[in-house]
Amino acid sequence: MANRLFRKKSVEQILSDSESQGSGLAKILGVRDLVSLGIAAIVGAGIFSTIGLASYNGGPAVSLLFVFVAFACVFTALSYAQFASTVPVSGSAYTYAYVAFGELFAWIIGWALVLEYAVSNMVVAISWSQYFVSMCEGFGVHIPRWLTMAPAYASEAHAKMLEVGAENLSGIDKIGLQAFEAAPRIVGFPIIFDLPAGLITVFVTWLVYIGIKESRRASNIMVVIKIGVILAVIFGGLFFVKPENWTPFAPNGMGGVLSGVAAVFFAFIGFDSISTTAEECKNPQRDLPKAMIYCLVICAVLYVAITLVLTGMVNYSELNVKDPLAYVFHYVGFDQMAGIISVTSVIAITSALLVFQLAQPRIWMTMSRDGLLSKKFSKIHPKYKTPSYATIVTGFVVAVPALFMKMDFFVDLTSVGTFFAFILVCGGVLYMDHSGLSKKSKFKVPYVNGKYIVGIGFIIGLVLLYLYGQEGFSEWRTLGTKQVILHKSLVVVFWGTWFLMSIFSFKYNFSLLPVMGILINLYLMSELGASNWLIFIIWLIIGLVIYFMYGYRHSKLNSVKG
């Protein structure tokens, strides 16, 4: 059984399966298209929505967090690029894990990617809804409040009203209360849901369903509009920047800055989505690595610049809003610019939704071709040349929760699955180097021998922890065993992994860059809340049940002896 669980697919076998079965997908994407898709995914709800909350918690210093996270993503992007040049088929980290770690890990990472893409799109759809409602109000069109939000927002506002009184509610809570009181009722229960979020998901699913060419054209147009808006915000906002707003730079210390890890990391996760389009690229082994690096660098510069402008225009304490880009121009009295941003943000966020909705069906398609999911998921539409059944299922999986769930619930959860995938991809490159598979790679992660560097870094890290981490040690002493397991276990895992990587790097001359990718992603993982990990573990358990009930028995590798 163990042999079957960890049986690997060779690069030759994956390429042979792809060619013999024939994906049926249209090969039309070049570097420019891939960069456009990458920017569309990265510059989405993160920059138009969650950047406000991150700035509120961390102050202007969040710009440094963007640099740090982008730095972390560079190591991961290089690892993705090497795999993409070696195994140029759809499937992203799922396919890469199949090559490096075997079937069970491939299933786990594929299941985690389902969570990443689906949950990411729920966040994007809800964020789109908020901008759309704001835009409509700017034109004098008022959608009933009970059709524009998750029921939990309204019920929480009602509960708060009962506790503190309506006159003491914030502006957002007053809107929630209005929705609760105005909503129609069935058997006494208010009917409240986010209709725009559901409708935009259906529209984008239809666009993805009818073809990659149409999706590419729409994405390219929306990216041009999006970048234009962001550059207008950066250069237009410079005239309203007050340097005193950058003081204090980190008002809530490093704790406040790092509390925005999930929101900031969410802003960057889109670069891996373009690897799912490998079978629709003209030259994936050449173009995918270039596109990943290009779009990551471009987006990192944009994020840092816009964070400094936003926190320079308005004090960080004012930025806990869902539409920060429009808000700051309202705040400084430039209402025309705020109106333009509201309109174009609706278009811009749609492009992020499009790319994630494009990526998810292709993961399922690849898992289905390997026999781990029903054959229906690998069905290609004869006319549109897209994975039709998988696309429709993706639409339902995203649209229904977007109608009823809060955005706050999803942001951290998205990052958990992504960190998990990124660590396995970086680890996979170490395996490829050790096993000799890297010889088949047309792009390789630049090799820097980590034989001594990783261990020396570990010792320096321990010294710095001892010198500057006494406050953290004091906190640990106040925690019981249960609290340590719930909230600090990943910190222990981080230091334990660094120690093991020091040993293995010395023994096997590991490449430094993938090791750094593993450690940085693992550190960022340790900053996420325990509740997100509990949900993620439950999600993985559900996935394992499905695997052993269906995938394990139907895997195409079962027909191979040994």
N, C-alpha and C positions, 0 to 999 in steps of 0.2 A: 504493500500500500504506500509506504514511504517513497518508493521509487516512482510511483505514479504521481504522487502529490508534488514532487519536486523535479519531475521530468522537464527538461528544457527543450525549447525549439531552437534549432540552429539557424543562423542567418540565411544559409542556403535554402533551408526548408521553408522559412517564412517567405522569402522572395519567390521560390518555386510555387508555393501555394497561391501567392498573389497573382502570378503570371498564368498559372494553369486554370485557376478558377475564374480569373478575369473579373476585376471588381466592377467593371462597367461604368466607372466614374469618368467624367470628362476631364482630360488633362489640359487645363488652360491657364493655370496660375504661374506668374513669374515673380521675380524678386519684389518689384514695385507693388504687385497685388498682395503679396504676403506681408510686406511691411505695413501696407494699408490695413490689412486685417488685424495685424498685431496691435497697431495704434488704436484701431477701433475697439479692440478688447480691453486694452490697458487704460486708455483715456476714456473712461465711462463714468459709472456711478461713483467711482472713487474720487475723482477730481470735482465732480459736480455735486456731490452730496456728503459722503463720509469724511471728506477732508475738513469739513467744518467741525465735526465732533472731535476729530484728532487734534485740531488746532486749539479747541476749547480746553481740552485736557492737558495738552503739553505746551501751549504757548508757541511763540515763534521758533522755539527749538525743535519743533516737529519737522522743520526743514532738514535738520540733521538726521532725523529718523528716516526721512525719505532717502537721503544719501546712503545711510547704513543698509536699509532694506534693498536699495538698488544694487549696492555693493554685493550683498548676499545673493541677489538674483543673477548677477553676472556669472558667478561660479556655476550656478545651476543651469543658466542658459548655455554656457559652454558645454556642459555635460549633455544637455538635451541636443545641442548641435552635433556632437560627436555621434550620439545614437541615431539621430535623424539621417546623418550621412552614411551610416552603416546599415540601417534597417529602414529604407525609405518607403514604409507602408503606413496606412492609417492605424491609429491605435495609441499613439503617444506613449506615455509612461507604461501603459498596460503591455504593449508589445515589447518595450525595452526590458521590462521585468521578466517577461517570458524567456527572453534570451539569457538574462543574467542570473536569475534566481529560481526559475521554474514555475510550474503551473499554479500552485497554490498562491504564491506571492503575486503572480500575474492577476489572478482573480481578485485578490485583496486590493491591489492597486487600481484595477479596473472598477471595482465597486466603490472605492474611495473617490475616483474621478467622476463617477455618476453623481456622488454627493457634491463634489466641487462645482461641476458645471451647472447642475440643476439648481443648487442653492444660490450660486452666484447670480443666475438669471432671475431668481425670485427677488433678490435684493435690487437688481437693476430694474426689473419691472415695477416694483413698488416705488423706487426713486423716480422713474419716468412718470408714474402717475402723479406724484407730488408736483413735479414741474409742469405737467400738462394742466392740472387743475389751476395752478397759479397763472399759467398763460391764458387760460380761458377767462379767468376773472379779470385779467388785464384788458380783455376785449369785451367785458361786460356780460359774459356768459357764466352763470353760476350753477354749477352742478350740485344737486342735493348732497349735503355732507355725508349722509348715510350710505351714499354710493361711492365714497372716495377714500375709505380707510378700513383697516382691520377692525373687527368688533372689539378686540382687547383694548384699543386706544379709547374707544367710547365708554366702555364699561369701567375702565380705570378712572377716566375723567368724572364719571358719575359717582364713583366711590369716593374720590377726593372731594367732590362737591359736598357730599354728605358729611365729610369729616371736617372741612375747613370753611365751607360756605362758598357760594358761587362768586362772591365779590373778591375772593382771595385766589382765584384760579389764574394761571398763566394764560397767555394767548392761545397756545396750542391746546391746553386743557379745555378752554372755553369752546373751541371748535369741536373737540371730542364730545363735550356735553351737549352741544347743539345737535350733533348727529344722533346721540342717544335719545334725546327727547323728541326729535322729528321723525325718527325711523318708524316705518310701519311694523306692526307686530302680528305674530302668529302664536296663538295660545299664550300670549303675554310676553313672548321673547322678541326683542327688537331685531329686525332684519337689517344687518349692516355688513357691507362687503366693499372691496376695492375694485369696482367695475373697470376703470381705465387700465389697471394693471393686467386684468384678465384679457381685455380686448387687444392690447398691444402685443401680448404674448401670442394670441391667436393669429394676428396679422403677420408677425415676424415668422411664425411657424409656417404659414402659407408661403411666404416669400422664399424661405429655405427649401420648402418642399418642391417648388416649381423649377429650381435649378441653381447650380453654382455660378453660372454666368450672370444670372439676374442678381444673385446675392453679391457677387463681386462688384457689379456696376453700382448697386445701391450703396454698398459699403464705401467705395471710393468717393462717391459724391458726398456722403455724410461725413467722412473723415476730413475732407477739404473744408467743409463748413465748420466742423468741430475745432480744427487747428486754428482756423481764422478767428473764431470766438475767443479761444484761449490766448492767442497772441494779442487780441484787442484788449482783453482783461489785463494782461501783463503790462503792455505799453500804455494803455489808457489809465490803468490804476496807479502807475508811477507818479502821476501828477497829484495824486491824493495821499501819497504815503507820508506819514509823520514818523520820523525815526524814534520818537519817544514811545511809540506803541511797541517797539521791539524790546523795551525794558519793563520788567525783567524778562530776560530771554527765555529762561526756563522757570516760570513762576511756581510750578508744582514739583520741581526737581526731576531727577531721572525717572522716578516712579510715574509722574504725570506724563512724561514723554513716552515711556515704554507702554503706558496704558493704551496708547494709540497704535500699538503694533498690529493688531488685527485689522483695524481700519486702513492703515497704511499698506500693509501687505496685500489686503484685498485689492488695492489699487493696481498692484503689479502682476496679479496671477494670470493675466490674459496672455502673456507671451507664449505659454506652452500650448495654447489652444491651436496655434497655427500648425503645430506638428501633426495635428489630426487630419490635415488636408494634404498629407504627403502624396497620396495617390491621385490628387488632382493638380499636382505641380508638373510643369514641363520638365524641370531638372531638379528633383528634390534634394539630391546629394550635394549639389552646389548651392542651390538657392535658399534652402531652409536655414542652414547655419548663418548665412549672411543676414537674412531677414530677422532672425531672433536677436542678434546682437544690435543691429541697426535700430529696431523699434524699442529695445530696452534703453539704449543710450538716449534716444530722442525723448522718450517719455520721462526719464529720470530728470533731465534738464528742465522740462516743462513743469513737472511737479514741484521741484525745489523753487523755481522762479515764482510760480503762482502762490505757493505757501508764504513766501516772504512778502509778496505784494498784498495778499489778503490780511496778514497779521500786521502789516504796516499801515494799511488803510483804516482798519478797525481794531480796537483792542481785542485781544484773544478771548476775553470773557463774554464778548457779544456774538461769538461765532457758533454757538450751539444751536444751529438751525439746519433745516434739511436742504435749503437752496442757497449756500453761502456765496456763490458767485454773484447771483442777482441781489442778494441781501446787502452786500457791501456797497454796491452802487446806489441802492435805495438809501442807505445810511448816510452817504455823503451828498445826497440830493441830486444825483445824476440819474433821474428816473428813466430817461430815454435809453440809456445804456442798459439799465436793469431790465427794461422791457425786451430789448433785443436779445439779451442773454437768456431770458425765460423762454423765448420762442425757439432760439437755436439750440438751447440745451435739450429740448424735447427731441429734436432731430439727432443731436449728438449722442444722447444716451441710447437711442434706438439702435445705433450702429454697434454698441457693445452687446446689446441684447441679441443682435443678429449673429455675431461671431460665436458666442457661447451656444446659441441654439443650433448653429452649424456644426459645432464640435461634438456635442453630446451624441447625436445619432451615429457618428462615425466610430466612436468608441464601441458602442453597442454592436455596430455592424461587424467590427473586427472580432469581438468576443464571440459573436454568433458564428462567424466563419470557422472559428476554432472549436465549435461545438459546445461552448460553455453556456450559450443562451439559445433560445428557440431559433430555428432557421428563418422565421419571419423577420427577425431583426436584420438579416443580411440581404433581404429582398431589395433589389434595385429597380426603380420605376423605369419601364421600357422607353418612355418618352422623355421624362425629365432628368434621367440619369442621376438620381439621388436615392439614398436609403429611405424609401417612402414610409414604410411601417414604423421604423425607428424614429423618424421625424415626427410622426403623428403622436406616438407615445410620449416623446419628449415634450410636445406641446401640452398634453394633459398633465404630465408630471410637474411642469412649471406653473401652468396657469391656475390650477386649483388651489395650491397653497398661497400663491400670490394674491388671490382673492380674499383670503381670510387671515393670513399670518402677519405678525409684526416684523418690520425690517430688522430691528435691533436683535431679534432672536437669531437671525441668519448670518450676520456679518462674521462673528467669531467662528461659527460652525464651518463656514466656507474655508477659512484659513487652516483649520485642523487637517482636513483632507488634503489640502494643497501642500502643506509642510511635509506630510507623510509621503506624498508622491515625489516631491523634490529630493528628499533624503535618499529614497530608493534609487532614483536616477543617478545621483552623484555616486552612491555606492556601486551602482552598476558599472560605471566607468572604471572604478578601481578593479572590479572583477574582469572587465575586458582587458585592461592592461596586464593583469596577472596571468590571465589564461591565453593571451596572445591574440584575442579577437580584434584588438585595436589595429592590427596590421591591415584589416579589411576596411578601416575607416578612411573615408576621403577627407574628413576634417577631424583633427584631434585636439583635445584640450592641451594647451601649451604645457609641456612637462617641466616641473620644477621639483627636484628631488626633496621630499619631505623627511628624509631619513633622520636628520637631527633637528630640523626646524620645529616639527610638531611637538616633540618631547620638550625642547627648550621653551616653546610657547606654553606648554602645560605647566612647567615649573614657574615661569613668570606669572601665569594666571593665578596660581596658588598663592604666590607672594603678594600680589595685588589684592587678592581676596582677603588675606590675613590683615593687610595694612588698612584697607578701606572698607572692609565688609563687616566690621564689628557690629554695626547697627542691625545687619541681617542676621548675624549669629544670635543677637539678643532676642530678635523676633522668634527665631526657631525655638529658643528655650521656653518661650511662653506657650508654644503650641503642644497639644497632645498628640499621641501617635496617630489618631484618625486624621487630624488636621494636616499633619506632615505628609501622610500618604496621599490625601486628597489634593493638597495645594503645593507640595514641595517635591514630590517623587520625581518629577521630570527634571528638576535641578540636579538631583542625585544621578539620574540617568545621563544627563549632559556631561557631568564631570567624569563619570565612569566610562562613557564613550570616548572622551578625550584621552583618558589614560590608556584605554585599549588601542586607540588610533596611534598613540605615541609608540607603543610596543610594535604594532604591525607595520608602522611606517619605517621603523628602524630595521625590522626584520626583512620586509619585502620592498623597501625603497618606494613606498607609495607616492603618487603624484600629489603635490601639495594642494593644488586648486580644488579638486573634488573633495579632499578631506576638509578644507575650509568651508566648502559648500555644506557638507554634512553637519559640521559643528555650529555654523551660524544658523542654519535652519532649525537645528535642534534647540539652540538657545532661544530663538524666537518662539518656538513651540512652548517652551517652559513658561512663557509670559501669558499664555492663554488660561482662561478660567477652567476650573475643574468640571463645571457643569457641561461645558462643550465637549470635554473628553469623555464624559459619561455617555452623552448622546452619540458620539462618534463610535464608541465601543459597542453600544447597542446596535448601531447601524452595521458595524462589521459582523456582529453575531448573526444578524438577519441575513447578511450576504453569505456567510459560511453555511447557514442552513440551506439556502437556495443552491449553493455550489454542490453540497453533498447530496442533495435531493435530485439535482438535474445535471449540473455541469460535470461533476466527477464521472458520472456514468456515460455521458454523451460526448466527452472530449474526444476529438479526433486522434489524439495521441494514444488512446486506449488500443487502437488497432496496430500500434507499433510494439513489437515485442521488446521485453527488457525493461 
